[in-house]
Amino acid sequence: MLSFLSSSDKSSRLTTLVFSLLRSWIPSTTISSFIIMDRLKSFNLFLNLEIVDFTFDILQ
């Protein structure tokens, strides 16, 4: 469980990094930033769910 938490922390840090890079490249309109952030959040959620699913598979 501890390793899962640390990997989740890493992925959220990575998401933050990616988002800040995208925000610096893409013209800073509120709508595009919102869309990117929304997509990244759903992708990050998907990633975390995949990790949880994988962990449960190992434990069973």
Secondary structure, DSSP 4 states (H G I P E B T S, - for coil): -HHHHHHHHHHHHHHHHHHHHHHHHS---HHHHHHHHHHHHHHHHHHHHHHHHHHHHHH-
